[in-house]
Amino acid sequence: MTSVKKHGLREWYGDLKLQSKFTLALTLIVVIPAILVAIFFYNQLYDMVVSNTIRKEQEISAKTAPLIEETVSQVTNAYNELASLPFFKTIFHNPVSTSMKELTYTQDAKDFIQNATAITDHSPVNDIRIYLQSPDPGNILFTSENTQDIFFPVSQVKGTYWYGIFQGSHVAELFCPSFYLGTKERKNYGDLAYIRKLSINYYNNVYDAYIVLYYSSSSFEKILLDNLALSGSVSYIINDRNSAVASSDDSLSGIYWLNYDTIEDSFMSSNNFVEQNILGETVYAGFYSITQPKWYMVTILPSSPLITQSNLLIIQLLAIYLAILIFAIILANVMARSITNRLSSVIMQMKKVRQGPPVPMESPMEHDEVGDLIDTYNYMTRKMNELIQKQLKASEDLRIAEFNSLQAQINPHFLYNTMDMINWQALQGHTNEVSTAVQNLSRFYKLTLSRKKGISTIECEEEHVSIYITLQNMRYHDSIDFISDIPDELMEYQIPKLTLQPVVENAILHGILEKESKSGTIVLTGWLEESDIVILISDDGVGISPEKLQTILSGTGQSSSGGTNIAIYNTHRRLQILYGQKYGLSYTSISGQGTEVQIRIPAKKES
């Protein structure tokens, strides 16, 4: 947009690529008429959607209301079936002049319990309970094995809302919504109930009794959910006490709640939907009478989902138009690609250089300007790849040369120190010791020069160190104890030559020999750690101060005796060049107690 403002629409269009120009022009030709058509027909489409949705909802609701009445009838029929049993008639319809104990142990009592259980199996009723004031001082109805599962003292329900209704009015039956029931009733038996109030005439004394058939609102909720033809709408059942019996969505029914009197005033036998205003929103409400319990089924169609559905219809029409547009755009792209495709492929190929080396393209079939450009690019690619290969080879040669140079620095360093010891022995006239030293030195260099490459085994390196310490003990009067505890299974693994000896030499010269006693112990051990080998060399010398410890592997530090630690640095650098930055030496030390050196190399066996 900044470019458009700065240079003008004409210049901006002129800078577009050919493919974009084709696409933009054709899109404007197709889209503008589609927008005008959608605006013109929008209001008419909304009215069509409202009428169609209401018609569908009327058809569904006309089938739904009988289903609710049928469920209610099943509950009342369950009561009628219970009331037709002989034991029920004996207790509630006739004066009782026989002891309750005799009645509860009759066959009629057993049949009554069995039939009550059977009713809960083939009807919506979940549980049946009879609450009554006990006419029998012994409470035999509540304790007898035949009746204790259905007869309960009325004290269990005295705190419920439905009990208060019966006490405060003269109703004989009551269809109870969820909140009429007690917590225990809702939890254990069902969240809805049909209750009949009866009485027992026992020895001319009248006792109240309540026959409660518990059932679940889930059956109503499923029917109400199936009643909805529009997403975002809600159906609910309201009783004559302005209480919700069941709802397809509790939160939506709370928003779109209509009281019982309003529903009665609006109810029409044709069951047409009427327009209502609820909380400032226009809705379409339909009412259906559930005759027996004096309930109404209310269906609310909010205007917002209807508008959404209308918009969806517009979108569907636009989608059809869009499909035509896409086809036109594809056609425009095909035409544009016939001109720009080869040029774009060259540009894309050149962009790949950002992720890796350039890759040549196939030789062009046509030898126009674009074909010449491809030939030039391929020539440039070949030359660049040749230069890259030469650079890689030079880098590898440099790495090998640096490795060999570092190893060459170590060998003279060791030889110098060893020859100095032999010279000292010769000056002392110790001919046997000189002979032994020369033989050990000969063996040492025979091991060192036994292969052309600079790679040995841990077994050979351990022998190197052992010979070296033997030579040093000849000079320092056996003041150095050497303990080797490398596991046998590590002996065949590869290690660069002269890796252990510089570390051991450093431990002797700058650790043990700087102690007052000039004596000490060196321990050599090792282990496998995942895919690496770790070799540990520890001594009980004078240790290294924290300041010197930080510079010992940098090539700039000095030992306490004035040395430069160049052999240690070279050994560490050689391992990093050979294997990578994660490998090499690491030092830990405590001044006055000793030093530990870990040497980490990859675990590779000798081939």
C-alpha positions as CSV (number, residue, x, y, z in Angstrom):
1,M,0.0,0.0,0.0
2,T,2.9,2.4,0.7
3,S,4.1,1.7,-2.9
4,V,0.7,2.6,-4.2
5,K,0.5,5.9,-2.4
6,K,4.0,6.8,-3.4
7,H,4.0,6.0,-7.1
8,G,0.3,5.9,-7.9
9,L,-2.0,3.1,-8.9
10,R,-0.8,3.0,-12.5
11,E,2.9,2.6,-11.6
12,W,2.0,0.0,-8.9
13,Y,0.1,-2.0,-11.5
14,G,2.9,-1.6,-13.9
15,D,5.4,-3.2,-11.5
16,L,3.3,-6.3,-11.0
17,K,4.4,-9.6,-12.5
18,L,2.5,-10.8,-15.5
19,Q,0.9,-13.7,-13.7
20,S,-0.4,-11.3,-11.0
21,K,-1.8,-8.9,-13.6
22,F,-3.8,-11.7,-15.3
23,T,-5.1,-12.9,-11.9
24,L,-6.1,-9.5,-10.5
25,A,-8.0,-8.4,-13.6
26,L,-10.0,-11.6,-13.9
27,T,-10.8,-11.6,-10.2
28,L,-12.2,-8.1,-10.3
29,I,-14.4,-9.0,-13.3
30,V,-15.9,-11.9,-11.5
31,V,-16.0,-10.8,-7.8
32,I,-17.7,-7.4,-8.1
33,P,-20.9,-8.7,-9.7
34,A,-21.1,-11.4,-7.1
35,I,-20.9,-8.9,-4.2
36,L,-23.7,-6.8,-5.8
37,V,-26.0,-9.8,-6.1
38,A,-25.4,-10.9,-2.5
39,I,-26.2,-7.4,-1.2
40,F,-29.4,-7.3,-3.3
41,F,-30.8,-10.7,-2.2
42,Y,-29.7,-10.6,1.4
43,N,-33.0,-9.5,3.1
44,Q,-35.1,-11.8,0.9
45,L,-32.8,-14.8,1.9
46,Y,-33.2,-14.0,5.6
47,D,-37.0,-14.2,5.4
48,M,-36.8,-17.4,3.4
49,V,-34.5,-19.0,6.1
50,V,-36.8,-17.9,8.9
51,S,-39.9,-19.4,7.3
52,N,-38.1,-22.6,6.3
53,T,-36.6,-23.1,9.8
54,I,-40.0,-22.4,11.6
55,R,-41.7,-24.9,9.3
56,K,-39.1,-27.6,10.0
57,E,-39.4,-26.9,13.8
58,Q,-43.2,-27.1,13.7
59,E,-43.0,-30.5,12.0
60,I,-40.5,-31.8,14.5
61,S,-42.3,-30.4,17.5
62,A,-45.6,-31.9,16.4
63,K,-43.9,-35.3,16.7
64,T,-42.0,-34.4,19.9
65,A,-44.8,-33.4,22.2
66,P,-46.5,-36.8,21.9
67,L,-43.2,-38.5,22.9
68,I,-43.1,-36.4,26.1
69,E,-46.7,-37.3,26.8
70,E,-46.0,-41.0,26.2
71,T,-43.1,-40.9,28.7
72,V,-45.4,-39.2,31.3
73,S,-48.1,-41.8,30.6
74,Q,-45.6,-44.6,31.2
75,V,-44.8,-43.2,34.6
76,T,-48.5,-42.8,35.5
77,N,-49.3,-46.2,34.1
78,A,-46.5,-47.6,36.3
79,Y,-48.4,-46.1,39.3
80,N,-51.7,-47.5,38.1
81,E,-50.1,-51.0,37.7
82,L,-48.8,-50.7,41.3
83,A,-52.2,-49.5,42.6
84,S,-54.0,-52.5,41.0
85,L,-52.1,-55.0,43.1
86,P,-54.0,-56.7,46.0
87,F,-51.5,-55.6,48.7
88,F,-51.7,-52.0,47.6
89,K,-55.5,-52.1,47.8
90,T,-55.5,-53.7,51.2
91,I,-53.2,-51.1,52.6
92,F,-54.4,-47.9,51.0
93,H,-58.0,-48.5,49.8
94,N,-59.6,-50.4,52.7
95,P,-59.7,-49.9,56.4
96,V,-57.0,-52.1,58.0
97,S,-58.0,-54.1,61.0
98,T,-55.3,-56.8,60.8
99,S,-51.9,-56.4,62.4
100,M,-49.2,-55.0,60.0
101,K,-47.0,-57.9,60.9
102,E,-49.5,-60.4,59.5
103,L,-49.9,-58.3,56.3
104,T,-46.2,-58.0,55.6
105,Y,-45.7,-61.7,55.6
106,T,-48.5,-62.6,53.3
107,Q,-48.0,-63.8,49.7
108,D,-49.7,-60.6,48.5
109,A,-46.9,-58.6,50.2
110,K,-44.2,-60.7,48.4
111,D,-46.0,-60.3,45.1
112,F,-46.3,-56.5,45.6
113,I,-42.5,-56.2,46.1
114,Q,-41.7,-58.4,43.1
115,N,-44.1,-56.4,40.8
116,A,-42.7,-53.1,42.0
117,T,-39.2,-54.3,41.1
118,A,-40.5,-55.5,37.7
119,I,-42.1,-52.1,37.0
120,T,-38.6,-50.4,37.3
121,D,-37.3,-52.9,34.7
122,H,-39.8,-52.2,31.9
123,S,-40.6,-48.5,32.4
124,P,-38.8,-45.1,32.8
125,V,-39.2,-45.5,36.6
126,N,-35.8,-45.8,38.3
127,D,-37.1,-46.5,41.8
128,I,-40.3,-46.7,43.8
129,R,-40.6,-45.6,47.5
130,I,-43.5,-45.3,49.9
131,Y,-43.0,-42.8,52.7
132,L,-45.6,-42.9,55.5
133,Q,-46.3,-42.2,59.1
134,S,-45.9,-45.6,60.7
135,P,-49.2,-47.0,61.9
136,D,-47.5,-49.8,63.7
137,P,-45.5,-49.1,66.9
138,G,-43.1,-51.8,65.9
139,N,-42.4,-50.2,62.5
140,I,-42.8,-53.6,61.0
141,L,-43.3,-52.1,57.5
142,F,-39.8,-50.6,57.7
143,T,-38.0,-53.7,59.1
144,S,-39.8,-56.7,57.5
145,E,-37.6,-58.4,54.9
146,N,-40.6,-58.3,52.5
147,T,-41.3,-54.6,52.7
148,Q,-38.2,-52.9,54.0
149,D,-36.9,-52.1,50.5
150,I,-40.0,-50.0,49.5
151,F,-41.5,-48.6,52.8
152,F,-39.7,-45.8,54.6
153,P,-40.6,-43.4,57.3
154,V,-41.9,-40.0,56.2
155,S,-39.2,-38.3,58.3
156,Q,-36.7,-39.0,55.5
157,V,-38.4,-36.5,53.2
158,K,-39.8,-33.9,55.6
159,G,-37.2,-31.3,54.5
160,T,-38.0,-31.6,50.8
161,Y,-39.8,-28.9,48.7
162,W,-42.4,-31.4,47.5
163,Y,-43.3,-32.4,51.0
164,G,-43.9,-28.8,51.9
165,I,-46.2,-28.4,48.8
166,F,-48.3,-31.3,50.0
167,Q,-48.5,-30.0,53.5
168,G,-49.5,-26.5,52.3
169,S,-52.1,-27.4,49.7
170,H,-54.7,-30.0,48.9
171,V,-53.1,-31.5,45.8
172,A,-53.4,-35.3,45.5
173,E,-50.6,-35.7,42.9
174,L,-47.5,-33.9,41.9
175,F,-45.1,-34.1,39.0
176,C,-41.8,-32.9,40.6
177,P,-38.9,-31.2,38.8
178,S,-35.4,-31.7,40.1
179,F,-35.3,-29.0,42.7
180,Y,-38.4,-30.2,44.4
181,L,-36.5,-33.3,45.5
182,G,-34.0,-33.7,48.3
183,T,-30.3,-34.1,47.6
184,K,-30.3,-37.8,48.6
185,E,-33.3,-38.5,46.3
186,R,-31.6,-36.8,43.3
187,K,-28.4,-38.6,43.9
188,N,-29.7,-42.1,44.6
189,Y,-33.1,-42.5,42.9
190,G,-33.7,-40.0,40.1
191,D,-33.9,-36.2,39.5
192,L,-37.7,-36.3,38.6
193,A,-40.6,-37.8,40.5
194,Y,-44.3,-38.5,40.2
195,I,-45.9,-38.5,43.7
196,R,-49.4,-39.5,44.9
197,K,-50.6,-38.7,48.4
198,L,-52.7,-41.4,50.0
199,S,-53.6,-42.5,53.5
200,I,-53.8,-45.6,55.6
201,N,-56.9,-46.3,57.8
202,Y,-55.4,-48.5,60.5
203,Y,-57.8,-49.4,63.3
204,N,-59.8,-46.2,62.6
205,N,-56.6,-44.0,62.7
206,V,-55.6,-42.2,59.5
207,Y,-51.9,-42.0,58.5
208,D,-50.5,-40.0,55.6
209,A,-48.6,-41.9,52.9
210,Y,-46.7,-40.7,49.8
211,I,-46.1,-43.1,46.8
212,V,-43.1,-41.7,44.9
213,L,-42.0,-43.0,41.5
214,Y,-38.6,-41.6,40.7
215,Y,-37.4,-41.3,37.1
216,S,-34.7,-39.4,35.2
217,S,-34.9,-36.2,33.2
218,S,-32.4,-37.6,30.7
219,S,-35.1,-39.2,28.7
220,F,-36.8,-35.8,28.3
221,E,-33.5,-34.1,27.6
222,K,-32.8,-36.5,24.7
223,I,-36.3,-35.9,23.2
224,L,-35.8,-32.1,23.5
225,L,-32.4,-32.3,21.9
226,D,-33.8,-34.3,19.0
227,N,-36.5,-31.6,18.7
228,L,-34.1,-28.9,17.7
229,A,-33.8,-28.1,14.0
230,L,-31.5,-25.1,14.5
231,S,-28.1,-24.8,16.2
232,G,-28.2,-22.3,19.0
233,S,-31.9,-22.9,19.7
234,V,-33.3,-24.4,22.9
235,S,-36.3,-26.5,24.0
236,Y,-37.5,-26.8,27.6
237,I,-40.5,-28.0,29.6
238,I,-42.2,-25.8,32.2
239,N,-44.8,-26.8,34.8
240,D,-47.7,-24.9,36.2
241,R,-45.6,-23.6,39.1
242,N,-43.3,-21.9,36.6
243,S,-40.5,-24.4,37.2
244,A,-38.2,-26.1,34.6
245,V,-38.8,-29.8,34.3
246,A,-36.2,-30.5,31.7
247,S,-34.2,-28.6,29.1
248,S,-32.0,-29.3,26.1
249,D,-29.5,-26.7,27.4
250,D,-29.8,-25.4,31.0
251,S,-27.8,-22.2,30.2
252,L,-29.8,-21.3,27.1
253,S,-33.2,-22.0,28.8
254,G,-32.2,-19.6,31.6
255,I,-31.5,-16.9,29.0
256,Y,-34.6,-17.4,27.0
257,W,-37.0,-18.2,29.9
258,L,-40.7,-17.3,29.5
259,N,-43.0,-17.6,32.6
260,Y,-46.0,-19.8,32.6
261,D,-48.6,-17.0,32.4
262,T,-46.9,-15.5,29.3
263,I,-46.9,-18.9,27.7
264,E,-50.6,-19.4,28.4
265,D,-51.5,-16.0,27.0
266,S,-49.4,-16.7,23.8
267,F,-50.5,-20.2,23.3
268,M,-52.6,-20.9,20.2
269,S,-54.1,-24.2,19.1
270,S,-52.4,-24.0,15.7
271,N,-49.0,-24.1,17.5
272,N,-47.6,-21.3,15.3
273,F,-44.4,-19.6,16.3
274,V,-44.8,-16.1,17.7
275,E,-42.2,-13.3,17.7
276,Q,-41.0,-12.4,21.2
277,N,-38.4,-9.9,22.6
278,I,-36.2,-11.4,25.3
279,L,-33.4,-9.2,26.8
280,G,-33.5,-7.0,23.7
281,E,-33.1,-9.9,21.3
282,T,-35.8,-11.0,18.8
283,V,-36.7,-14.7,19.1
284,Y,-39.4,-17.0,17.7
285,A,-41.2,-19.0,20.3
286,G,-43.4,-22.1,19.8
287,F,-45.6,-23.6,22.5
288,Y,-47.0,-27.1,22.8
289,S,-49.3,-28.3,25.6
290,I,-48.4,-31.5,27.5
291,T,-51.9,-32.1,28.8
292,Q,-51.8,-34.5,31.7
293,P,-49.2,-32.7,34.0
294,K,-50.3,-29.3,32.7
295,W,-46.9,-28.7,31.2
296,Y,-45.8,-26.7,28.2
297,M,-43.0,-27.6,25.8
298,V,-41.4,-24.3,24.7
299,T,-39.1,-24.1,21.7
300,I,-37.1,-20.9,21.2
301,L,-35.4,-20.0,17.9
302,P,-33.1,-17.0,18.5
303,S,-32.7,-14.7,15.5
304,S,-28.8,-14.8,15.6
305,P,-28.6,-18.4,14.5
306,L,-31.2,-17.6,11.8
307,I,-29.1,-14.7,10.6
308,T,-26.0,-17.1,10.7
309,Q,-27.9,-19.6,8.6
310,S,-28.9,-16.9,6.2
311,N,-25.3,-15.8,6.0
312,L,-24.3,-19.4,5.4
313,L,-26.7,-19.6,2.5
314,I,-25.1,-16.5,1.1
315,I,-21.7,-18.0,1.6
316,Q,-22.8,-21.2,-0.1
317,L,-23.9,-19.2,-3.1
318,L,-20.6,-17.3,-3.0
319,A,-18.8,-20.6,-2.8
320,I,-20.4,-21.7,-6.0
321,Y,-19.4,-18.4,-7.6
322,L,-15.9,-18.8,-6.0
323,A,-15.5,-22.1,-7.7
324,I,-16.2,-20.5,-11.0
325,L,-13.7,-17.7,-10.0
326,I,-11.0,-20.3,-9.1
327,F,-11.5,-22.0,-12.4
328,A,-11.0,-18.7,-14.1
329,I,-8.0,-17.9,-12.1
330,I,-6.5,-21.3,-12.9
331,L,-7.1,-20.6,-16.5
332,A,-5.4,-17.2,-16.2
333,N,-2.4,-18.8,-14.4
334,V,-2.0,-21.4,-17.1
335,M,-1.9,-18.6,-19.7
336,A,0.6,-16.6,-17.6
337,R,2.7,-19.7,-16.9
338,S,3.1,-20.4,-20.5
339,I,5.0,-17.1,-20.6
340,T,6.8,-17.0,-17.2
341,N,7.1,-20.6,-16.0
342,R,10.7,-21.2,-17.3
343,L,11.9,-17.8,-16.0
344,S,10.3,-18.5,-12.6
345,S,12.0,-22.0,-12.4
346,V,15.4,-20.3,-12.9
347,I,14.6,-17.8,-10.1
348,M,13.5,-20.6,-7.8
349,Q,16.6,-22.7,-8.6
350,M,18.9,-19.7,-7.8
351,K,17.0,-19.2,-4.4
352,K,18.0,-22.7,-3.4
353,V,21.6,-21.5,-3.1
354,R,20.6,-20.0,0.3
355,Q,20.0,-23.5,1.7
356,G,22.9,-25.4,0.1
357,P,25.3,-25.7,-2.9
358,P,23.8,-24.7,-6.3
359,V,22.3,-27.5,-8.3
360,P,22.3,-27.4,-12.2
361,M,19.0,-27.5,-14.1
362,E,18.1,-29.7,-17.0
363,S,19.4,-28.5,-20.3
364,P,16.7,-26.3,-22.0
365,M,14.8,-27.6,-25.0
366,E,14.4,-24.0,-26.4
367,H,17.4,-21.8,-27.0
368,D,15.8,-18.4,-26.6
369,E,16.7,-15.8,-24.0
370,V,15.5,-17.9,-21.1
371,G,17.3,-21.0,-22.6
372,D,20.6,-19.0,-22.7
373,L,20.0,-17.9,-19.1
374,I,19.6,-21.6,-18.0
375,D,22.8,-22.5,-19.9
376,T,24.7,-19.7,-18.2
377,Y,23.4,-20.7,-14.8
378,N,24.4,-24.3,-15.3
379,Y,28.0,-23.2,-16.3
380,M,28.2,-21.0,-13.2
381,T,26.9,-23.9,-11.0
382,R,29.5,-26.3,-12.2
383,K,32.3,-23.8,-11.6
384,M,31.0,-23.0,-8.1
385,N,30.8,-26.7,-7.2
386,E,34.4,-27.3,-8.3
387,L,35.5,-24.4,-6.1
388,I,33.5,-25.8,-3.1
389,Q,35.1,-29.3,-3.6
390,K,38.6,-27.8,-3.7
391,Q,37.9,-25.8,-0.6
392,L,36.7,-28.9,1.3
393,K,39.8,-30.9,0.3
394,A,42.0,-28.0,1.4
395,S,40.3,-27.8,4.7
396,E,40.7,-31.6,5.3
397,D,44.4,-31.4,4.3
398,L,44.8,-28.6,6.8
399,R,43.1,-30.6,9.5
400,I,45.4,-33.6,9.0
401,A,48.5,-31.4,8.8
402,E,47.5,-29.6,12.1
403,F,47.0,-33.0,13.7
404,N,50.4,-34.3,12.6
405,S,52.0,-31.1,13.7
406,L,50.6,-31.3,17.2
407,Q,51.7,-35.0,17.5
408,A,55.2,-34.1,16.3
409,Q,55.4,-31.5,19.0
410,I,54.7,-34.1,21.7
411,N,57.2,-36.8,20.6
412,P,60.4,-34.5,20.9
413,H,59.1,-33.3,24.3
414,F,59.0,-36.8,25.7
415,L,62.3,-37.8,24.1
416,Y,64.0,-34.8,25.6
417,N,62.9,-35.6,29.1
418,T,63.8,-39.3,28.8
419,M,67.3,-38.7,27.3
420,D,68.0,-36.2,30.1
421,M,67.3,-39.0,32.6
422,I,69.6,-41.5,30.8
423,N,72.3,-38.9,30.6
424,W,72.1,-38.4,34.4
425,Q,72.3,-42.2,34.9
426,A,75.4,-42.4,32.7
427,L,77.1,-39.6,34.6
428,Q,76.5,-41.5,37.8
429,G,78.1,-44.6,36.3
430,H,75.0,-46.7,36.6
431,T,75.7,-48.9,33.5
432,N,73.1,-51.5,34.3
433,E,70.5,-48.9,34.9
434,V,71.5,-47.2,31.6
435,S,71.2,-50.4,29.8
436,T,67.8,-51.1,31.3
437,A,66.7,-47.5,30.5
438,V,67.9,-47.8,26.9
439,Q,66.1,-51.1,26.5
440,N,62.9,-49.6,27.9
441,L,63.3,-46.5,25.7
442,S,63.8,-48.8,22.7
443,R,60.7,-50.7,23.6
444,F,58.8,-47.5,24.1
445,Y,59.7,-46.1,20.6
446,K,59.2,-49.5,19.0
447,L,55.6,-49.3,20.3
448,T,55.3,-45.7,19.2
449,L,56.6,-46.3,15.7
450,S,55.0,-49.7,15.2
451,R,52.3,-48.3,12.9
452,K,52.3,-45.6,10.2
453,K,49.2,-44.0,11.5
454,G,48.9,-42.1,14.8
455,I,46.3,-44.4,16.3
456,S,47.1,-47.1,18.8
457,T,45.2,-49.1,21.3
458,I,44.5,-48.5,25.0
459,E,46.6,-51.6,25.8
460,C,49.6,-50.2,24.0
461,E,49.2,-46.8,25.6
462,E,49.0,-48.4,29.0
463,E,52.3,-50.2,28.3
464,H,53.8,-46.8,27.1
465,V,52.8,-45.2,30.5
466,S,54.2,-48.2,32.4
467,I,57.6,-48.0,30.6
468,Y,57.7,-44.2,31.1
469,I,57.1,-44.5,34.9
470,T,59.7,-47.2,35.1
471,L,62.2,-44.9,33.4
472,Q,61.2,-42.1,35.8
473,N,61.5,-44.3,38.8
474,M,65.1,-45.2,37.7
475,R,65.8,-41.5,38.0
476,Y,63.8,-40.7,41.1
477,H,64.6,-43.8,43.1
478,D,61.3,-45.6,42.8
479,S,59.4,-42.8,44.4
480,I,56.4,-43.2,42.1
481,D,53.8,-45.9,42.7
482,F,51.7,-46.8,39.6
483,I,48.3,-48.6,39.8
484,S,46.6,-49.5,36.5
485,D,43.0,-50.7,36.8
486,I,41.7,-50.5,33.2
487,P,39.1,-53.2,32.5
488,D,40.2,-55.9,30.0
489,E,37.3,-55.2,27.7
490,L,38.6,-51.7,27.0
491,M,42.1,-52.8,26.0
492,E,41.2,-53.3,22.3
493,Y,39.6,-49.8,21.8
494,Q,41.4,-47.2,19.7
495,I,43.2,-44.2,21.2
496,P,45.6,-41.7,19.6
497,K,49.3,-42.4,20.3
498,L,50.9,-40.5,23.1
499,T,47.6,-39.5,24.7
500,L,48.3,-40.8,28.2
501,Q,52.0,-40.2,28.6
502,P,52.0,-36.4,28.5
503,V,49.3,-36.4,31.2
504,V,51.2,-38.8,33.4
505,E,54.4,-36.9,32.8
506,N,52.7,-33.7,34.0
507,A,51.4,-35.5,37.1
508,I,54.9,-36.6,38.0
509,L,56.9,-33.5,37.3
510,H,54.4,-30.8,38.4
511,G,52.4,-32.8,41.0
512,I,54.3,-35.6,42.8
513,L,57.9,-34.3,42.5
514,E,56.8,-30.9,43.9
515,K,55.8,-32.5,47.2
516,E,58.3,-32.3,50.0
517,S,58.5,-36.1,50.1
518,K,59.1,-36.3,46.3
519,S,56.9,-39.4,46.2
520,G,53.4,-40.4,45.4
521,T,50.9,-42.6,43.6
522,I,49.4,-42.4,40.1
523,V,46.2,-44.4,39.4
524,L,45.0,-45.2,35.9
525,T,41.5,-46.5,35.3
526,G,38.7,-46.2,32.7
527,W,35.1,-47.1,31.8
528,L,32.5,-47.0,29.1
529,E,30.0,-44.1,29.2
530,E,27.2,-44.6,26.6
531,S,29.2,-44.3,23.3
532,D,32.3,-42.8,24.8
533,I,35.3,-44.1,26.7
534,V,36.4,-42.1,29.8
535,I,40.0,-42.7,31.1
536,L,40.8,-41.3,34.5
537,I,44.4,-40.4,35.6
538,S,44.6,-39.3,39.2
539,D,47.6,-38.4,41.4
540,D,48.1,-37.4,45.0
541,G,50.5,-34.5,44.2
542,V,50.4,-30.9,45.2
543,G,47.4,-30.1,43.1
544,I,46.7,-27.1,40.9
545,S,45.4,-23.7,42.1
546,P,42.0,-22.5,40.8
547,E,43.6,-19.7,38.8
548,K,46.1,-22.0,37.0
549,L,43.4,-24.7,36.5
550,Q,41.4,-22.3,34.3
551,T,44.3,-21.8,31.9
552,I,45.9,-25.2,31.8
553,L,44.1,-26.3,28.6
554,S,44.3,-22.9,26.9
555,G,48.0,-23.1,25.9
556,T,48.8,-19.9,27.8
557,G,49.1,-21.3,31.3
558,Q,52.3,-22.1,33.3
559,S,53.0,-24.8,35.8
560,S,54.1,-24.0,39.3
561,S,57.7,-24.8,38.2
562,G,57.6,-22.4,35.3
563,G,56.7,-24.8,32.5
564,T,54.2,-23.9,29.8
565,N,52.1,-27.1,29.9
566,I,52.4,-27.2,26.1
567,A,52.3,-31.0,26.0
568,I,49.0,-31.0,27.8
569,Y,47.5,-28.4,25.6
570,N,48.7,-30.2,22.4
571,T,47.2,-33.5,23.6
572,H,43.9,-31.8,24.3
573,R,43.9,-29.9,21.0
574,R,44.9,-33.1,19.1
575,L,41.8,-35.0,20.5
576,Q,39.5,-32.1,19.6
577,I,40.8,-31.9,16.0
578,L,40.5,-35.6,15.6
579,Y,37.1,-36.2,17.3
580,G,35.3,-32.9,17.9
581,Q,34.9,-30.2,20.6
582,K,33.1,-32.5,23.1
583,Y,36.2,-34.7,23.4
584,G,39.6,-34.1,25.0
585,L,40.9,-33.5,28.5
586,S,39.2,-32.0,31.6
587,Y,40.9,-31.2,34.9
588,T,39.7,-31.1,38.5
589,S,42.1,-30.5,41.4
590,I,42.3,-29.6,45.0
591,S,45.4,-27.7,46.1
592,G,47.5,-29.8,48.5
593,Q,45.6,-33.0,47.8
594,G,46.0,-34.0,44.2
595,T,44.6,-33.8,40.6
596,E,42.2,-35.8,38.4
597,V,42.3,-35.8,34.6
598,Q,39.5,-37.2,32.6
599,I,40.2,-38.1,29.0
600,R,37.1,-38.6,26.8
601,I,37.3,-40.2,23.4
602,P,34.7,-42.0,21.2
603,A,34.5,-45.8,21.7
604,K,35.9,-47.3,18.6
605,K,37.5,-50.8,18.4
606,E,40.5,-51.6,16.4
607,S,39.6,-52.7,12.9
